[in-house]
Amino acid sequence: MGEVNMLVSGILQKDGRKFVRVSFQRGRDYAEGTLPEGKIESWAGFADWEVQQLERFIQVNREEILEQAKAVNPLRNFLT
């Protein structure tokens, strides 16, 4: 699959629902999904089987990803 970087948002809220955005990048390729659903919602450049692997990854690592999201400080990241 090559080197893939993962970015995790802080905990977001929309329409009373809390969620976390998870993005994967590999060069110009990208895939974006959400937790707690554990689904990739949009992508470009990744093969279907790779998208399935990324979904499986966020589902299996759900707790660790949510902990990362809790540690995100949006104000600090905005100012840097």
A tleap script that builds the chain and sets N, CA, C and O, in Angstrom:
source leaprc.protein.ff14SB
mol = sequence {
  NMET GLY GLU VAL ASN MET LEU VAL SER GLY
  ILE LEU GLN LYS ASP GLY ARG LYS PHE VAL
  ARG VAL SER PHE GLN ARG GLY ARG ASP TYR
  ALA GLU GLY THR LEU PRO GLU GLY LYS ILE
  GLU SER TRP ALA GLY PHE ALA ASP TRP GLU
  VAL GLN GLN LEU GLU ARG PHE ILE GLN VAL
  ASN ARG GLU GLU ILE LEU GLU GLN ALA LYS
  ALA VAL ASN PRO LEU ARG ASN PHE LEU CTHR
}
set mol.1.N position { 0.830 -1.200 0.000 }
set mol.1.CA position { 0.000 0.000 0.000 }
set mol.1.C position { 0.867 1.252 0.000 }
set mol.1.O position { 0.379 2.310 -0.398 }
set mol.2.N position { 2.109 1.189 0.420 }
set mol.2.CA position { 2.939 2.382 0.490 }
set mol.2.C position { 2.709 3.128 1.788 }
set mol.2.O position { 1.850 2.754 2.587 }
set mol.3.N position { 3.480 4.187 1.997 }
set mol.3.CA position { 3.357 4.958 3.233 }
set mol.3.C position { 2.078 5.785 3.223 }
set mol.3.O position { 1.837 6.575 2.311 }
set mol.4.N position { 1.270 5.587 4.251 }
set mol.4.CA position { -0.002 6.297 4.397 }
set mol.4.C position { 0.031 7.054 5.711 }
set mol.4.O position { 0.339 6.481 6.756 }
set mol.5.N position { -0.284 8.333 5.663 }
set mol.5.CA position { -0.361 9.153 6.873 }
set mol.5.C position { -1.815 9.285 7.303 }
set mol.5.O position { -2.710 9.422 6.470 }
set mol.6.N position { -2.039 9.242 8.611 }
set mol.6.CA position { -3.382 9.377 9.158 }
set mol.6.C position { -3.476 10.664 9.964 }
set mol.6.O position { -2.594 10.971 10.765 }
set mol.7.N position { -4.546 11.408 9.747 }
set mol.7.CA position { -4.835 12.620 10.508 }
set mol.7.C position { -6.154 12.410 11.242 }
set mol.7.O position { -7.102 11.859 10.684 }
set mol.8.N position { -6.208 12.849 12.488 }
set mol.8.CA position { -7.407 12.679 13.312 }
set mol.8.C position { -7.861 14.047 13.792 }
set mol.8.O position { -7.065 14.819 14.327 }
set mol.9.N position { -9.140 14.346 13.600 }
set mol.9.CA position { -9.679 15.617 14.088 }
set mol.9.C position { -9.920 15.514 15.587 }
set mol.9.O position { -9.797 14.443 16.180 }
set mol.10.N position { -10.261 16.636 16.180 }
set mol.10.CA position { -10.780 16.603 17.537 }
set mol.10.C position { -12.198 16.062 17.481 }
set mol.10.O position { -12.688 15.700 16.411 }
set mol.11.N position { -12.850 16.005 18.622 }
set mol.11.CA position { -14.236 15.557 18.654 }
set mol.11.C position { -15.110 16.693 18.149 }
set mol.11.O position { -15.073 17.805 18.676 }
set mol.12.N position { -15.891 16.400 17.129 }
set mol.12.CA position { -16.755 17.377 16.483 }
set mol.12.C position { -18.208 17.090 16.839 }
set mol.12.O position { -18.547 15.989 17.275 }
set mol.13.N position { -19.055 18.082 16.650 }
set mol.13.CA position { -20.473 17.891 16.926 }
set mol.13.C position { -21.295 18.566 15.838 }
set mol.13.O position { -21.032 19.705 15.452 }
set mol.14.N position { -22.301 17.835 15.351 }
set mol.14.CA position { -23.209 18.375 14.348 }
set mol.14.C position { -24.578 17.749 14.587 }
set mol.14.O position { -24.703 16.531 14.714 }
set mol.15.N position { -25.589 18.587 14.647 }
set mol.15.CA position { -26.963 18.121 14.871 }
set mol.15.C position { -27.065 17.257 16.124 }
set mol.15.O position { -27.797 16.268 16.147 }
set mol.16.N position { -26.325 17.636 17.165 }
set mol.16.CA position { -26.367 16.913 18.432 }
set mol.16.C position { -25.622 15.584 18.424 }
set mol.16.O position { -25.702 14.829 19.392 }
set mol.17.N position { -24.910 15.292 17.363 }
set mol.17.CA position { -24.184 14.032 17.217 }
set mol.17.C position { -22.687 14.296 17.278 }
set mol.17.O position { -22.177 15.158 16.563 }
set mol.18.N position { -21.981 13.558 18.128 }
set mol.18.CA position { -20.535 13.680 18.231 }
set mol.18.C position { -19.863 12.666 17.311 }
set mol.18.O position { -20.304 11.523 17.183 }
set mol.19.N position { -18.777 13.120 16.670 }
set mol.19.CA position { -18.044 12.240 15.761 }
set mol.19.C position { -16.614 12.744 15.608 }
set mol.19.O position { -16.277 13.852 16.026 }
set mol.20.N position { -15.792 11.911 15.005 }
set mol.20.CA position { -14.387 12.221 14.738 }
set mol.20.C position { -14.136 11.958 13.258 }
set mol.20.O position { -14.568 10.935 12.727 }
set mol.21.N position { -13.444 12.871 12.595 }
set mol.21.CA position { -13.064 12.685 11.192 }
set mol.21.C position { -11.662 12.072 11.163 }
set mol.21.O position { -10.763 12.502 11.886 }
set mol.22.N position { -11.502 11.081 10.328 }
set mol.22.CA position { -10.218 10.411 10.149 }
set mol.22.C position { -9.858 10.517 8.673 }
set mol.22.O position { -10.640 10.125 7.807 }
set mol.23.N position { -8.665 11.050 8.387 }
set mol.23.CA position { -8.214 11.215 7.007 }
set mol.23.C position { -6.928 10.440 6.796 }
set mol.23.O position { -6.058 10.402 7.666 }
set mol.24.N position { -6.822 9.829 5.639 }
set mol.24.CA position { -5.612 9.115 5.244 }
set mol.24.C position { -5.079 9.779 3.982 }
set mol.24.O position { -5.838 10.119 3.074 }
set mol.25.N position { -3.755 9.960 3.937 }
set mol.25.CA position { -3.124 10.568 2.772 }
set mol.25.C position { -1.927 9.734 2.342 }
set mol.25.O position { -1.149 9.251 3.164 }
set mol.26.N position { -1.806 9.583 1.034 }
set mol.26.CA position { -0.653 8.903 0.430 }
set mol.26.C position { -0.355 9.661 -0.850 }
set mol.26.O position { -0.962 9.411 -1.891 }
set mol.27.N position { 0.585 10.590 -0.762 }
set mol.27.CA position { 0.838 11.457 -1.915 }
set mol.27.C position { -0.425 12.249 -2.218 }
set mol.27.O position { -0.928 12.966 -1.353 }
set mol.28.N position { -0.943 12.128 -3.439 }
set mol.28.CA position { -2.177 12.827 -3.812 }
set mol.28.C position { -3.432 12.016 -3.490 }
set mol.28.O position { -4.546 12.530 -3.586 }
set mol.29.N position { -3.254 10.765 -3.113 }
set mol.29.CA position { -4.389 9.912 -2.769 }
set mol.29.C position { -4.915 10.295 -1.391 }
set mol.29.O position { -4.145 10.670 -0.507 }
set mol.30.N position { -6.226 10.199 -1.215 }
set mol.30.CA position { -6.811 10.491 0.089 }
set mol.30.C position { -8.032 9.615 0.332 }
set mol.30.O position { -8.663 9.116 -0.600 }
set mol.31.N position { -8.341 9.445 1.603 }
set mol.31.CA position { -9.566 8.764 2.020 }
set mol.31.C position { -9.999 9.424 3.316 }
set mol.31.O position { -9.175 9.705 4.186 }
set mol.32.N position { -11.303 9.671 3.441 }
set mol.32.CA position { -11.831 10.329 4.635 }
set mol.32.C position { -13.017 9.541 5.176 }
set mol.32.O position { -13.903 9.122 4.431 }
set mol.33.N position { -13.009 9.352 6.481 }
set mol.33.CA position { -14.101 8.627 7.120 }
set mol.33.C position { -14.414 9.209 8.477 }
set mol.33.O position { -13.837 10.216 8.886 }
set mol.34.N position { -15.340 8.560 9.177 }
set mol.34.CA position { -15.759 9.033 10.489 }
set mol.34.C position { -15.851 7.882 11.482 }
set mol.34.O position { -16.060 6.724 11.121 }
set mol.35.N position { -15.690 8.245 12.724 }
set mol.35.CA position { -16.006 7.377 13.850 }
set mol.35.C position { -17.108 8.066 14.623 }
set mol.35.O position { -17.080 9.294 14.691 }
set mol.36.N position { -18.051 7.404 15.196 }
set mol.36.CA position { -18.035 5.985 15.528 }
set mol.36.C position { -18.481 5.047 14.413 }
set mol.36.O position { -18.420 3.830 14.591 }
set mol.37.N position { -18.926 5.563 13.272 }
set mol.37.CA position { -19.416 4.692 12.201 }
set mol.37.C position { -18.358 3.733 11.681 }
set mol.37.O position { -18.657 2.582 11.363 }
set mol.38.N position { -17.122 4.208 11.594 }
set mol.38.CA position { -16.046 3.368 11.086 }
set mol.38.C position { -16.128 3.144 9.595 }
set mol.38.O position { -15.721 2.095 9.096 }
set mol.39.N position { -16.659 4.132 8.874 }
set mol.39.CA position { -16.830 4.011 7.431 }
set mol.39.C position { -16.035 5.087 6.707 }
set mol.39.O position { -15.975 6.232 7.155 }
set mol.40.N position { -15.427 4.717 5.590 }
set mol.40.CA position { -14.787 5.682 4.702 }
set mol.40.C position { -15.882 6.251 3.820 }
set mol.40.O position { -16.609 5.508 3.160 }
set mol.41.N position { -15.999 7.577 3.810 }
set mol.41.CA position { -17.091 8.235 3.085 }
set mol.41.C position { -16.685 8.764 1.718 }
set mol.41.O position { -17.507 8.819 0.803 }
set mol.42.N position { -15.429 9.152 1.574 }
set mol.42.CA position { -14.957 9.656 0.278 }
set mol.42.C position { -13.493 9.290 0.120 }
set mol.42.O position { -12.748 9.193 1.095 }
set mol.43.N position { -13.095 9.087 -1.136 }
set mol.43.CA position { -11.716 8.737 -1.418 }
set mol.43.C position { -11.398 8.958 -2.890 }
set mol.43.O position { -12.281 9.026 -3.744 }
set mol.44.N position { -10.116 9.064 -3.144 }
set mol.44.CA position { -9.608 9.153 -4.516 }
set mol.44.C position { -8.205 8.574 -4.517 }
set mol.44.O position { -7.394 8.880 -3.643 }
set mol.45.N position { -7.926 7.741 -5.499 }
set mol.45.CA position { -6.593 7.175 -5.659 }
set mol.45.C position { -6.372 5.847 -4.970 }
set mol.45.O position { -5.470 5.104 -5.357 }
set mol.46.N position { -7.165 5.521 -3.960 }
set mol.46.CA position { -7.058 4.236 -3.285 }
set mol.46.C position { -7.931 3.219 -4.015 }
set mol.46.O position { -9.037 3.543 -4.447 }
set mol.47.N position { -7.440 2.001 -4.151 }
set mol.47.CA position { -8.229 0.915 -4.731 }
set mol.47.C position { -9.318 0.502 -3.735 }
set mol.47.O position { -9.205 0.768 -2.539 }
set mol.48.N position { -10.360 -0.140 -4.232 }
set mol.48.CA position { -11.459 -0.572 -3.364 }
set mol.48.C position { -10.965 -1.455 -2.215 }
set mol.48.O position { -11.420 -1.309 -1.080 }
set mol.49.N position { -10.036 -2.367 -2.505 }
set mol.49.CA position { -9.531 -3.247 -1.453 }
set mol.49.C position { -8.750 -2.454 -0.406 }
set mol.49.O position { -8.747 -2.820 0.770 }
set mol.50.N position { -8.088 -1.371 -0.821 }
set mol.50.CA position { -7.364 -0.534 0.136 }
set mol.50.C position { -8.342 0.220 1.029 }
set mol.50.O position { -8.105 0.359 2.229 }
set mol.51.N position { -9.436 0.706 0.455 }
set mol.51.CA position { -10.460 1.396 1.240 }
set mol.51.C position { -11.036 0.438 2.286 }
set mol.51.O position { -11.278 0.836 3.425 }
set mol.52.N position { -11.253 -0.804 1.906 }
set mol.52.CA position { -11.748 -1.795 2.863 }
set mol.52.C position { -10.742 -2.011 3.991 }
set mol.52.O position { -11.131 -2.165 5.149 }
set mol.53.N position { -9.452 -2.023 3.661 }
set mol.53.CA position { -8.426 -2.162 4.699 }
set mol.53.C position { -8.416 -0.950 5.634 }
set mol.53.O position { -8.255 -1.103 6.844 }
set mol.54.N position { -8.586 0.252 5.077 }
set mol.54.CA position { -8.606 1.451 5.905 }
set mol.54.C position { -9.823 1.448 6.837 }
set mol.54.O position { -9.715 1.825 8.004 }
set mol.55.N position { -10.973 1.024 6.322 }
set mol.55.CA position { -12.164 0.911 7.172 }
set mol.55.C position { -11.929 -0.083 8.301 }
set mol.55.O position { -12.266 0.177 9.456 }
set mol.56.N position { -11.357 -1.204 7.955 }
set mol.56.CA position { -11.066 -2.224 8.972 }
set mol.56.C position { -10.104 -1.657 10.016 }
set mol.56.O position { -10.263 -1.905 11.212 }
set mol.57.N position { -9.114 -0.902 9.567 }
set mol.57.CA position { -8.141 -0.300 10.479 }
set mol.57.C position { -8.831 0.628 11.476 }
set mol.57.O position { -8.573 0.536 12.676 }
set mol.58.N position { -9.704 1.521 11.003 }
set mol.58.CA position { -10.333 2.460 11.947 }
set mol.58.C position { -11.329 1.745 12.856 }
set mol.58.O position { -11.550 2.178 13.987 }
set mol.59.N position { -11.929 0.665 12.382 }
set mol.59.CA position { -12.845 -0.095 13.234 }
set mol.59.C position { -12.088 -0.840 14.335 }
set mol.59.O position { -12.500 -0.829 15.495 }
set mol.60.N position { -10.983 -1.485 13.968 }
set mol.60.CA position { -10.188 -2.249 14.937 }
set mol.60.C position { -9.505 -1.326 15.942 }
set mol.60.O position { -9.372 -1.675 17.115 }
set mol.61.N position { -9.071 -0.148 15.486 }
set mol.61.CA position { -8.326 0.791 16.339 }
set mol.61.C position { -9.197 1.926 16.853 }
set mol.61.O position { -8.682 2.981 17.224 }
set mol.62.N position { -10.487 1.727 16.879 }
set mol.62.CA position { -11.468 2.755 17.251 }
set mol.62.C position { -11.128 3.452 18.566 }
set mol.62.O position { -11.106 4.681 18.625 }
set mol.63.N position { -10.866 2.688 19.608 }
set mol.63.CA position { -10.610 3.271 20.932 }
set mol.63.C position { -9.362 4.148 20.933 }
set mol.63.O position { -9.371 5.235 21.509 }
set mol.64.N position { -8.298 3.689 20.298 }
set mol.64.CA position { -7.059 4.465 20.250 }
set mol.64.C position { -7.252 5.756 19.450 }
set mol.64.O position { -6.732 6.808 19.825 }
set mol.65.N position { -7.992 5.670 18.360 }
set mol.65.CA position { -8.246 6.861 17.540 }
set mol.65.C position { -9.096 7.860 18.307 }
set mol.65.O position { -8.846 9.063 18.237 }
set mol.66.N position { -10.098 7.381 19.038 }
set mol.66.CA position { -10.926 8.284 19.842 }
set mol.66.C position { -10.105 8.951 20.941 }
set mol.66.O position { -10.337 10.117 21.262 }
set mol.67.N position { -9.154 8.233 21.519 }
set mol.67.CA position { -8.271 8.830 22.526 }
set mol.67.C position { -7.407 9.920 21.901 }
set mol.67.O position { -7.190 10.965 22.515 }
set mol.68.N position { -6.912 9.686 20.681 }
set mol.68.CA position { -6.143 10.717 19.980 }
set mol.68.C position { -7.012 11.956 19.756 }
set mol.68.O position { -6.553 13.084 19.935 }
set mol.69.N position { -8.253 11.741 19.369 }
set mol.69.CA position { -9.161 12.863 19.097 }
set mol.69.C position { -9.412 13.683 20.358 }
set mol.69.O position { -9.512 14.908 20.292 }
set mol.70.N position { -9.514 13.020 21.494 }
set mol.70.CA position { -9.741 13.728 22.758 }
set mol.70.C position { -8.555 14.620 23.115 }
set mol.70.O position { -8.715 15.631 23.799 }
set mol.71.N position { -7.361 14.240 22.647 }
set mol.71.CA position { -6.147 14.992 22.963 }
set mol.71.C position { -5.918 16.173 22.024 }
set mol.71.O position { -5.037 16.995 22.274 }
set mol.72.N position { -6.695 16.270 20.950 }
set mol.72.CA position { -6.523 17.369 19.993 }
set mol.72.C position { -7.030 18.656 20.612 }
set mol.72.O position { -8.147 18.720 21.125 }
set mol.73.N position { -6.189 19.684 20.556 }
set mol.73.CA position { -6.563 21.006 21.046 }
set mol.73.C position { -6.725 21.906 19.828 }
set mol.73.O position { -5.730 22.372 19.274 }
set mol.74.N position { -7.975 22.163 19.396 }
set mol.74.CA position { -8.169 22.911 18.152 }
set mol.74.C position { -7.609 24.320 18.192 }
set mol.74.O position { -7.153 24.810 17.158 }
set mol.75.N position { -7.620 24.993 19.325 }
set mol.75.CA position { -7.083 26.353 19.399 }
set mol.75.C position { -5.572 26.353 19.229 }
set mol.75.O position { -5.024 27.201 18.525 }
set mol.76.N position { -4.898 25.409 19.869 }
set mol.76.CA position { -3.449 25.335 19.740 }
set mol.76.C position { -3.062 25.041 18.300 }
set mol.76.O position { -2.126 25.641 17.770 }
set mol.77.N position { -3.785 24.110 17.659 }
set mol.77.CA position { -3.474 23.775 16.273 }
set mol.77.C position { -3.794 24.929 15.324 }
set mol.77.O position { -3.111 25.096 14.313 }
set mol.78.N position { -4.806 25.719 15.625 }
set mol.78.CA position { -5.163 26.859 14.808 }
set mol.78.C position { -4.096 27.939 14.851 }
set mol.78.O position { -3.848 28.618 13.854 }
set mol.79.N position { -3.472 28.094 15.998 }
set mol.79.CA position { -2.486 29.164 16.185 }
set mol.79.C position { -1.087 28.797 15.700 }
set mol.79.O position { -0.219 29.668 15.638 }
set mol.80.N position { -0.843 27.535 15.353 }
set mol.80.CA position { 0.506 27.147 14.913 }
set mol.80.C position { 0.594 27.103 13.418 }
set mol.80.O position { 1.653 26.796 12.870 }
savepdb mol mol.pdb
quit
